[in-house]
């Protein structure tokens, strides 16, 4: 019988809320995903735990018997995790975000909710700062989007989720009304660069292109807001992860899908050999949320 703490957390949420939608919101998962977890637990236990109708959820006799056992089991595991995180992390974890958004916020919030007594801080990082901030100790971990593997000597990078890429252009741009564009159609455009990241930019902008051409990379920006402002003014275009269309919608911008470039991947970057229980928890939570809510956040699970 292969039971996991996730199965028991799902059961407890529904048992205590007696409402699948409220229980799903409490766990930061989609209701269909929660229903699947409960159904899988019932299958593995070989018994129904809830009576369900369109308007009512009620524990069965088996569900009432399981409730105190599940609470003790989950409570014991939470105590062990909290103890391990506090002991190894000094009660403080600093997370660096190169590009924030609802999924990043949900990962940090859920991790904080499952590590009582630990202080979680968030720092905004520039495009060129992710790996350097981890290496210097300015942050403990960083969520870094990259079109290449950001792991270098002294760093560990774990892929968490992928995003398709979009072309960011002004609303008045010649490509703004397209349903999709190829990377070759953008070779004559000026792109927003980041100082000190030539290798990363080559992978991000697909340079050189299949025909050998290299796009012009001219204006330099340090943050996503600076990139968006340059694009909105018609001074340049840029390539970004597709989630930016949800996290930073603007009437003066359009986000046009790139149809022939591979996705970019968001990595959890930490110092090699310094993976604390808090970082392990953050990684676990990220994988759980992506598995349960990838479509909602507009991302792709790492296979």
VOBA-1610 file (N, C-alpha, C; in pm, whole numbers, padded with zeros to 5 digits, always signed):
BEGIN
Unk+00085-00118+00000Unk+00000+00000+00000Unk+00089+00124+00000Unk+00090+00196-00110Unk+00180+00309-00128Unk+00107+00440-00098Unk+00110+00481+00030Unk+00047+00605+00071Unk+00152+00714+00087Unk+00117+00838+00055Unk+00208+00950+00071Unk+00144+01053+00162Unk+00228+01144+00213Unk+00175+01250+00298Unk+00084+01341+00217Unk+00107+01352+00087Unk+00019+01434+00003Unk-00123+01378+00001Unk-00134+01244-00004Unk-00267+01182+00002Unk-00337+01219+00134Unk-00261+01210+00244Unk-00322+01236+00374Unk-00356+01385+00391Unk-00270+01474+00340Unk-00303+01618+00346Unk-00432+01646+00269Unk-00446+01583+00153Unk-00567+01603+00073Unk-00689+01555+00148Unk-00678+01436+00208Unk-00790+01382+00286Unk-00826+01475+00402Unk-00726+01522+00476Unk-00753+01607+00592Unk-00821+01737+00551Unk-00776+01797+00443Unk-00835+01923+00400Unk-00983+01907+00369Unk-01018+01800+00297Unk-01158+01778+00263Unk-01237+01739+00388Unk-01178+01656+00474Unk-01247+01613+00596Unk-01277+01730+00688Unk-01188+01828+00692Unk-01207+01941+00781Unk-01292+02052+00721Unk-01286+02065+00589Unk-01367+02168+00523Unk-01504+02115+00481Unk-01511+01981+00454Unk-01631+01919+00398Unk-01679+01994+00273Unk-01580+02035+00195Unk-01609+02111+00073Unk-01483+02105-00013Unk-01493+02047-00134Unk-01375+02025-00216Unk-01313+02156-00265Unk-01394+02254-00301Unk-01339+02380-00352Unk-01263+02454-00243Unk-01322+02463-00124Unk-01252+02531-00014Unk-01126+02455+00025Unk-01133+02323+00026Unk-01015+02243+00060Unk-00905+02263-00043Unk-00941+02271-00170Unk-00842+02293-00275Unk-00774+02429-00260Unk-00852+02532-00228Unk-00795+02665-00207Unk-00699+02664-00089Unk-00734+02592+00014Unk-00648+02582+00132Unk-00514+02518+00099Unk-00514+02420+00008Unk-00391+02349-00029Unk-00319+02411-00148Unk-00378+02517-00206Unk-00320+02581-00325Unk-00312+02484-00443Unk-00418+02406-00462Unk-00425+02315-00576Unk-00560+02333-00644Unk-00571+02282-00766Unk-00698+02288-00837Unk-00794+02182-00783Unk-00925+02211-00777Unk-01022+02112-00727Unk-01015+01977-00797Unk-01000+01971-00931Unk-00991+01839-00994Unk-00870+01758-00946Unk-00758+01829-00923Unk-00639+01759-00873Unk-00663+01703-00733Unk-00730+01781-00649Unk-00761+01734-00514Unk-00853+01614-00520Unk-00954+01618-00605Unk-01045+01504-00619Unk-00971+01378-00661Unk-00872+01395-00750Unk-00793+01280-00795Unk-00712+01222-00680Unk-00654+01309-00597Unk-00575+01260-00484Unk-00663+01182-00386Unk-00781+01233-00357Unk-00871+01164-00264Unk-00917+01031-00324Unk-00951+01032-00453Unk-00995+00909-00518Unk-00884+00804-00517Unk-00759+00850-00539Unk-00647+00756-00537Unk-00626+00698-00398Unk-00641+00782-00296Unk-00628+00732-00159Unk-00736+00629-00129Unk-00858+00656-00169Unk-00967+00560-00147Unk-00941+00429-00219Unk-00887+00438-00339Unk-00856+00317-00416Unk-00750+00234-00345Unk-00647+00303-00294Unk-00538+00230-00230Unk-00579+00173-00094Unk-00672+00241-00027Unk-00721+00189+00100Unk-00831+00086+00080Unk-00891+00086-00038Unk-00997-00010-00067Unk-01128+00022-00001Unk-01152+00150+00028Unk-01277+00188+00093Unk-01309+00334+00062Unk-01439+00367+00063Unk-01481+00506+00043Unk-01461+00584+00173Unk-01410+00706+00160Unk-01387+00791+00276Unk-01491+00903+00287Unk-01559+00933+00176Unk-01658+01040+00176Unk-01783+00996+00101Unk-01898+01044+00150Unk-02021+01040+00071Unk-02030+01175+00000Unk-02050+01173-00132Unk-02050+01297-00209Unk-02182+01312-00284Unk-02236+01433-00279Unk-02344+01471-00368Unk-02305+01605-00429Unk-02389+01659-00515Unk-02357+01787-00577Unk-02356+01901-00476Unk-02423+01882-00361Unk-02432+01989-00262Unk-02373+01954-00127Unk-02327+01830-00110Unk-02294+01788+00026Unk-02177+01689+00023Unk-02086+01705+00119Unk-01975+01611+00139Unk-01978+01566+00285Unk-01972+01435+00307Unk-01980+01382+00444Unk-01883+01266+00458Unk-01818+01255+00573Unk-01729+01144+00600Unk-01807+01013+00616Unk-01752+00908+00559Unk-01808+00775+00585Unk-01755+00726+00720Unk-01799+00610+00761Unk-01748+00554+00886Unk-01597+00533+00878Unk-01550+00484+00763Unk-01405+00464+00745Unk-01332+00598+00750Unk-01391+00701+00689Unk-01330+00833+00693Unk-01317+00888+00834Unk-01421+00866+00916Unk-01416+00913+01054Unk-01310+00838+01134Unk-01291+00711+01104Unk-01188+00634+01173Unk-01048+00677+01131Unk-01033+00712+01003Unk-00902+00753+00952Unk-00861+00892+01000Unk-00958+00978+01026Unk-00929+01119+01054Unk-00825+01140+01164Unk-00842+01082+01284Unk-00740+01107+01389Unk-00605+01045+01355Unk-00606+00932+01283Unk-00480+00869+01245Unk-00404+00958+01145Unk-00477+01013+01050Unk-00415+01099+00950Unk-00360+01226+01014Unk-00435+01282+01108Unk-00387+01403+01176Unk-00258+01376+01250Unk-00249+01263+01319Unk-00127+01232+01392Unk-00010+01209+01297Unk-00037+01138+01185Unk+00070+01109+01090Unk+00125+01236+01025Unk+00035+01321+00978Unk+00078+01445+00912Unk+00142+01539+01013Unk+00084+01547+01133Unk+00141+01632+01236Unk+00282+01591+01273Unk+00304+01460+01283Unk+00438+01411+01317Unk+00538+01445+01208Unk+00499+01429+01082Unk+00590+01461+00973Unk+00619+01611+00969Unk+00517+01693+00992Unk+00538+01839+00993Unk+00635+01879+01104Unk+00625+01813+01219Unk+00717+01844+01328Unk+00860+01808+01291Unk+00877+01693+01227Unk+01011+01652+01184Unk+01068+01751+01081Unk+00985+01789+00982Unk+01031+01883+00880Unk+01066+02018+00941Unk+00981+02069+01027Unk+01007+02198+01090Unk+01134+02194+01174Unk+01152+02086+01249Unk+01274+02072+01329Unk+01397+02070+01240Unk+01393+01993+01132Unk+01509+01982+01044Unk+01540+02114+00976Unk+01435+02185+00931Unk+01455+02313+00865Unk+01514+02415+00961Unk+01458+02424+01082Unk+01509+02520+01180Unk+01654+02491+01216Unk+01686+02363+01233Unk+01820+02327+01278Unk+01925+02357+01172Unk+01890+02330+01046Unk+01990+02343+00940Unk+01994+02481+00876Unk+01886+02555+00881Unk+01881+02681+00807Unk+01893+02804+00896Unk+01907+02786+01024Unk+01917+02902+01111Unk+01788+02982+01115Unk+01676+02917+01089Unk+01544+02980+01097Unk+01521+03090+00995Unk+01602+03097+00888Unk+01586+03203+00789Unk+01626+03151+00652Unk+01540+03176+00553Unk+01568+03140+00415Unk+01541+03261+00327Unk+01638+03299+00244Unk+01623+03413+00154Unk+01614+03360+00012Unk+01501+03388-00054Unk+01475+03340-00190Unk+01490+03456-00287Unk+01573+03440-00387Unk+01590+03543-00489Unk+01504+03513-00611Unk+01433+03614-00660Unk+01346+03599-00777Unk+01399+03687-00889Unk+01440+03624-00999Unk+01481+03700-01116Unk+01357+03756-01186Unk+01257+03672-01200Unk+01126+03714-01253Unk+01020+03653-01163Unk+00943+03737-01095Unk+00841+03685-01005Unk+00711+03655-01078Unk+00612+03612-01003Unk+00482+03581-01060Unk+00401+03497-00963Unk+00276+03468-00996Unk+00190+03393-00905Unk+00245+03257-00865Unk+00309+03186-00958Unk+00361+03054-00923Unk+00477+03066-00825Unk+00568+03160-00848Unk+00678+03181-00753Unk+00624+03218-00615Unk+00524+03306-00612Unk+00466+03346-00484Unk+00400+03228-00414Unk+00330+03144-00491Unk+00263+03028-00433Unk+00364+02929-00376Unk+00478+02911-00444Unk+00582+02820-00396Unk+00637+02868-00262Unk+00667+02997-00253Unk+00721+03050-00127Unk+00616+03046-00017Unk+00492+03084-00049Unk+00386+03086+00051Unk+00358+02946+00106Unk+00352+02849+00018Unk+00323+02712+00062Unk+00440+02657+00144Unk+00564+02688+00103Unk+00681+02643+00179Unk+00680+02703+00319Unk+00647+02832+00327Unk+00642+02898+00458Unk+00534+02837+00545Unk+00421+02802+00485Unk+00312+02742+00561Unk+00344+02605+00615Unk+00442+02539+00555Unk+00479+02404+00598Unk+00610+02400+00675Unk+00658+02515+00722Unk+00783+02518+00799Unk+00769+02619+00911Unk+00690+02585+01011Unk+00663+02676+01122Unk+00794+02714+01191Unk+00804+02843+01223Unk+00922+02890+01295Unk+01034+02938+01206Unk+01022+02921+01075Unk+01125+02965+00982Unk+01082+03097+00918Unk+01173+03192+00908Unk+01148+03318+00841Unk+01187+03306+00695Unk+01093+03336+00607Unk+01119+03332+00462Unk+01119+03475+00409Unk+01229+03514+00346Unk+01241+03646+00285Unk+01254+03632+00134Unk+01212+03734+00062Unk+01218+03734-00085Unk+01295+03858-00130Unk+01388+03839-00225Unk+01464+03949-00282Unk+01444+03949-00434Unk+01418+04066-00490Unk+01411+04079-00635Unk+01552+04092-00690Unk+01581+04017-00796Unk+01714+04017-00857Unk+01706+04062-01002Unk+01810+04128-01049Unk+01821+04163-01189Unk+01851+04040-01273Unk+01837+04054-01405Unk+01858+03940-01493Unk+01996+03878-01478Unk+02097+03960-01453Unk+02234+03909-01447Unk+02276+03868-01307Unk+02185+03875-01210Unk+02225+03860-01070Unk+02195+03723-01010Unk+02118+03638-01075Unk+02072+03515-01013Unk+02183+03429-00958Unk+02270+03379-01046Unk+02377+03290-01003Unk+02474+03361-00909Unk+02507+03488-00941Unk+02603+03562-00858Unk+02549+03585-00718Unk+02419+03611-00706Unk+02360+03635-00573Unk+02366+03510-00487Unk+02348+03393-00549Unk+02358+03267-00474Unk+02503+03242-00435Unk+02593+03260-00529Unk+02734+03231-00503Unk+02790+03320-00392Unk+02746+03447-00389Unk+02799+03540-00289Unk+02732+03524-00153Unk+02619+03452-00148Unk+02546+03437-00023Unk+02444+03545+00001Unk+02424+03634-00096Unk+02321+03737-00081Unk+02183+03674-00066Unk+02159+03563-00139Unk+02037+03485-00122Unk+02078+03340-00102Unk+01991+03262-00040Unk+02019+03120-00019Unk+01990+03039-00145Unk+01881+03073-00211Unk+01842+03006-00336Unk+01785+03112-00429Unk+01779+03080-00558Unk+01719+03174-00654Unk+01641+03095-00756Unk+01529+03150-00799Unk+01451+03094-00908Unk+01493+03169-01034Unk+01560+03095-01124Unk+01627+03158-01238Unk+01574+03098-01369Unk+01509+03177-01454Unk+01470+03127-01586Unk+01590+03130-01680Unk+01610+03024-01756Unk+01725+03018-01845Unk+01697+02927-01963Unk+01758+02960-02076Unk+01748+02876-02194Unk+01865+02778-02200Unk+01950+02781-02098Unk+02063+02691-02088Unk+02069+02643-01943Unk+02156+02548-01913Unk+02173+02500-01776Unk+02256+02602-01699Unk+02198+02667-01596Unk+02275+02770-01524Unk+02373+02714-01422Unk+02380+02582-01410Unk+02472+02523-01312Unk+02616+02540-01359Unk+02697+02604-01278Unk+02840+02619-01305Unk+02914+02574-01181Unk+03045+02582-01183Unk+03124+02536-01070Unk+03076+02602-00941Unk+03045+02519-00843Unk+03003+02569-00713Unk+02854+02587-00697Unk+02778+02569-00806Unk+02633+02587-00799Unk+02560+02459-00840Unk+02442+02443-00785Unk+02353+02331-00820Unk+02225+02391-00876Unk+02180+02342-00991Unk+02058+02394-01053Unk+01961+02279-01079Unk+01842+02290-01022Unk+01738+02187-01037Unk+01626+02244-01123Unk+01595+02182-01238Unk+01485+02232-01321Unk+01351+02209-01252Unk+01267+02313-01248Unk+01138+02306-01181Unk+01021+02305-01279Unk+01021+02399-01373Unk+00915+02401-01474Unk+00966+02468-01600Unk+00893+02447-01709Unk+00929+02505-01838Unk+00819+02601-01884Unk+00859+02695-01970Unk+00764+02787-02029Unk+00795+02803-02177Unk+00691+02804-02260Unk+00711+02842-02399Unk+00759+02985-02405Unk+00815+03025-02519Unk+00864+03161-02532Unk+00773+03246-02620Unk+00767+03375-02587Unk+00687+03470-02663Unk+00775+03587-02703Unk+00736+03654-02812Unk+00800+03777-02855Unk+00723+03893-02795Unk+00791+03978-02720Unk+00729+04094-02656Unk+00748+04214-02747Unk+00637+04273-02792Unk+00644+04385-02885Unk+00543+04492-02843Unk+00564+04613-02895Unk+00466+04720-02872Unk+00335+04685-02940Unk+00226+04739-02888Unk+00094+04711-02944Unk+00083+04758-03089Unk+00169+04852-03129Unk+00166+04905-03266Unk+00267+04837-03358Unk+00338+04738-03308Unk+00443+04671-03386Unk+00383+04594-03503Unk+00460+04576-03609Unk+00413+04507-03730Unk+00373+04362-03703Unk+00429+04300-03598Unk+00397+04160-03566Unk+00294+04147-03453Unk+00244+04258-03402Unk+00160+04255-03282Unk+00031+04177-03300Unk-00023+04175-03422Unk-00151+04109-03443Unk-00140+03964-03485Unk-00020+03911-03488Unk-00001+03772-03534Unk-00036+03672-03425Unk-00081+03552-03467Unk-00107+03443-03373Unk+00020+03370-03336Unk+00125+03387-03415Unk+00253+03323-03389Unk+00355+03370-03491Unk+00481+03367-03452Unk+00588+03407-03543Unk+00702+03307-03531Unk+00782+03295-03637Unk+00903+03215-03633Unk+01020+03303-03591Unk+01124+03241-03539Unk+01238+03320-03495Unk+01306+03388-03612Unk+01299+03329-03732Unk+01361+03391-03849Unk+01296+03525-03883Unk+01168+03538-03852Unk+01097+03664-03881Unk+01140+03778-03790Unk+01218+03749-03688Unk+01260+03852-03594Unk+01406+03891-03612Unk+01473+03839-03713Unk+01617+03860-03727Unk+01654+04006-03750Unk+01564+04085-03804Unk+01592+04226-03831Unk+01556+04317-03712Unk+01506+04261-03605Unk+01464+04340-03490Unk+01582+04372-03397Unk+01566+04475-03315Unk+01661+04509-03209Unk+01609+04450-03078Unk+01692+04375-03009Unk+01653+04308-02885Unk+01716+04379-02765Unk+01650+04362-02650Unk+01700+04422-02525Unk+01804+04330-02465Unk+01922+04382-02439Unk+02029+04302-02384Unk+02044+04319-02234Unk+02130+04234-02175Unk+02162+04240-02033Unk+02313+04242-02022Unk+02367+04340-01956Unk+02512+04353-01945Unk+02572+04232-01875Unk+02681+04182-01932Unk+02755+04074-01867Unk+02699+03936-01888Unk+02604+03916-01982Unk+02545+03784-02001Unk+02548+03741-02148Unk+02663+03749-02219Unk+02662+03717-02361Unk+02624+03573-02392Unk+02672+03476-02313Unk+02640+03336-02340Unk+02492+03310-02317Unk+02440+03362-02205Unk+02298+03343-02176Unk+02212+03407-02284Unk+02253+03523-02335Unk+02175+03590-02436Unk+02175+03512-02567Unk+02287+03452-02602Unk+02291+03372-02724Unk+02187+03261-02719Unk+02179+03191-02607Unk+02081+03083-02595Unk+01939+03138-02590Unk+01921+03251-02521Unk+01787+03307-02503Unk+01731+03359-02636Unk+01815+03426-02714Unk+01770+03487-02839Unk+01793+03399-02962Unk+01836+03274-02941Unk+01864+03180-03051Unk+01962+03246-03149Unk+02081+03276-03099Unk+02183+03342-03178Unk+02311+03258-03176Unk+02360+03220-03297Unk+02311+03261-03430Unk+02183+03186-03467Unk+02110+03245-03560Unk+01987+03186-03610Unk+02022+03071-03707Unk+01924+02990-03745Unk+01953+02878-03837Unk+02022+02921-03966Unk+01997+03043-04011Unk+02062+03090-04134Unk+02196+03157-04108Unk+02243+03153-03984Unk+02373+03209-03950Unk+02369+03354-03905Unk+02256+03420-03915Unk+02246+03561-03877Unk+02239+03576-03724Unk+02290+03689-03678Unk+02281+03722-03535Unk+02195+03848-03518Unk+02093+03844-03434Unk+02010+03962-03415Unk+02088+04073-03343Unk+02046+04195-03364Unk+02106+04309-03296Unk+02057+04315-03152Unk+02150+04321-03059Unk+02117+04334-02917Unk+02176+04466-02872Unk+02088+04564-02847Unk+02138+04700-02829Unk+02101+04762-02695Unk+01973+04798-02670Unk+01944+04859-02539Unk+01975+04759-02427Unk+02018+04808-02313Unk+02052+04722-02200Unk+01955+04749-02085Unk+01901+04642-02027Unk+01807+04654-01915Unk+01852+04563-01802Unk+01813+04598-01682Unk+01848+04517-01566Unk+01733+04441-01506Unk+01610+04485-01535Unk+01492+04422-01476Unk+01386+04400-01584Unk+01286+04318-01550Unk+01178+04292-01643Unk+01100+04419-01674Unk+01077+04503-01575Unk+01003+04627-01598Unk+01075+04716-01700Unk+01206+04722-01692Unk+01282+04802-01788Unk+01268+04743-01929Unk+01270+04611-01939Unk+01252+04545-02069Unk+01115+04581-02126Unk+01011+04569-02045Unk+00876+04595-02093Unk+00858+04741-02135Unk+00920+04832-02062Unk+00909+04974-02098Unk+00977+05003-02231Unk+01093+04944-02255Unk+01162+04962-02383Unk+01079+04906-02498Unk+01020+04787-02476Unk+00937+04727-02581Unk+00812+04810-02606Unk+00746+04855-02501Unk+00623+04933-02516Unk+00648+05063-02591Unk+00768+05121-02575Unk+00802+05245-02644Unk+00841+05222-02789Unk+00847+05095-02830Unk+00884+05065-02967Unk+01032+05075-02994Unk+01115+05079-02888Unk+01259+05093-02905Unk+01328+04960-02930Unk+01262+04851-02897Unk+01319+04718-02914Unk+01209+04615-02895Unk+01244+04488-02918Unk+01156+04376-02886Unk+01233+04285-02791Unk+01166+04185-02740Unk+01236+04093-02651Unk+01170+03956-02656Unk+01241+03857-02607Unk+01188+03722-02592Unk+01173+03694-02443Unk+01058+03642-02404Unk+01031+03616-02262Unk+00956+03484-02248Unk+00950+03435-02123Unk+00868+03319-02094Unk+00721+03355-02111Unk+00641+03258-02154Unk+00501+03286-02188Unk+00419+03335-02069Unk+00460+03302-01946Unk+00382+03343-01830Unk+00380+03494-01812Unk+00472+03565-01877Unk+00475+03711-01863Unk+00346+03774-01913Unk+00281+03707-02009Unk+00154+03760-02060Unk+00046+03761-01953Unk+00055+03669-01856Unk-00042+03663-01747Unk-00001+03752-01631Unk+00130+03759-01604Unk+00177+03830-01486Unk+00195+03980-01511Unk+00219+04021-01638Unk+00245+04162-01666Unk+00164+04210-01788Unk+00032+04190-01790Unk-00046+04237-01904Unk-00048+04389-01909Unk-00033+04444-02029Unk-00037+04589-02048Unk-00104+04620-02180Unk-00184+04727-02186Unk-00251+04759-02312Unk-00156+04804-02422Unk-00034+04846-02385Unk+00061+04893-02486Unk+00159+04785-02529Unk+00134+04661-02488Unk+00221+04550-02524Unk+00141+04435-02584Unk+00208+04354-02665Unk+00153+04229-02715Unk+00257+04119-02694Unk+00208+03999-02665Unk+00294+03884-02640Unk+00262+03778-02746Unk+00347+03765-02845Unk+00319+03682-02962Unk+00396+03550-02949Unk+00329+03434-02953Unk+00399+03306-02938Unk+00506+03286-03045Unk+00622+03236-03003Unk+00727+03194-03095Unk+00706+03046-03123Unk+00689+03012-03248Unk+00641+02878-03282Unk+00752+02776-03303Unk+00876+02819-03311Unk+00980+02723-03349Unk+01104+02731-03260Unk+01088+02772-03134Unk+01200+02773-03041Unk+01163+02689-02919Unk+01259+02623-02858Unk+01229+02538-02741Unk+01192+02623-02620Unk+01123+02564-02524Unk+01087+02638-02402Unk+01211+02676-02322Unk+01192+02770-02232Unk+01295+02801-02132Unk+01255+02730-02003Unk+01352+02712-01916Unk+01330+02638-01793Unk+01363+02724-01672Unk+01276+02721-01572Unk+01303+02788-01445Unk+01373+02688-01354Unk+01491+02728-01305Unk+01572+02642-01219Unk+01575+02696-01076Unk+01585+02605-00981Unk+01615+02640-00843Unk+01765+02630-00826Unk+01832+02744-00809Unk+01977+02748-00802Unk+02020+02765-00657Unk+02115+02682-00613Unk+02167+02691-00477Unk+02317+02661-00480Unk+02383+02683-00369Unk+02525+02651-00363Unk+02543+02501-00355Unk+02633+02448-00432Unk+02658+02304-00436Unk+02705+02255-00300Unk+02641+02149-00252Unk+02679+02093-00123Unk+02618+02164-00005Unk+02531+02265-00030Unk+02471+02342+00080Unk+02319+02332+00078Unk+02266+02220+00035Unk+02121+02204+00023Unk+02063+02173+00160Unk+01995+02271+00217Unk+01937+02257+00351Unk+01800+02193+00341Unk+01744+02147+00455Unk+01606+02097+00454Unk+01507+02199+00402Unk+01531+02327+00429Unk+01439+02430+00379Unk+01441+02434+00227Unk+01559+02424+00168Unk+01570+02423+00022Unk+01506+02297-00036Unk+01524+02185+00032Unk+01461+02062-00013Unk+01309+02074-00009Unk+01258+02139+00095Unk+01114+02159+00105Unk+01065+02250-00007Unk+01138+02359-00034Unk+01101+02451-00141Unk+01097+02377-00274Unk+01195+02294-00300Unk+01199+02217-00424Unk+01081+02121-00433Unk+01051+02053-00322Unk+00938+01959-00320Unk+00807+02031-00346Unk+00787+02144-00281Unk+00663+02221-00297Unk+00649+02267-00441Unk+00758+02315-00501Unk+00753+02362-00640Unk+00709+02250-00733Unk+00766+02133-00716Unk+00728+02020-00802Unk+00581+01983-00780Unk+00536+01986-00655Unk+00397+01951-00626Unk+00301+02051-00691Unk+00330+02180-00679Unk+00241+02281-00734Unk+00238+02276-00886Unk+00354+02255-00948Unk+00357+02246-01093Unk+00278+02124-01141Unk+00294+02011-01072Unk+00221+01891-01111Unk+00070+01911-01100Unk+00028+01986-00999Unk-00116+02002-00974Unk-00178+02118-01050Unk-00098+02224-01080Unk-00160+02347-01131Unk-00087+02405-01252Unk-00019+02321-01328Unk+00059+02371-01442Unk-00026+02451-01539Unk-00141+02398-01574Unk-00227+02466-01672Unk-00275+02601-01619Unk-00308+02606-01491Unk-00355+02731-01432Unk-00247+02839-01439Unk-00121+02800-01415Unk-00015+02898-01415Unk+00046+02921-01554Unk+00004+02842-01651Unk+00055+02860-01786Unk+00197+02811-01804Unk+00235+02704-01732Unk+00371+02650-01742Unk+00362+02503-01782Unk+00479+02443-01805Unk+00489+02304-01846Unk+00571+02228-01743Unk+00522+02112-01694Unk+00603+02034-01600Unk+00732+01987-01665Unk+00836+01976-01586Unk+00962+01920-01635Unk+00949+01770-01638Unk+00967+01710-01754Unk+00951+01565-01768Unk+01082+01493-01742
//
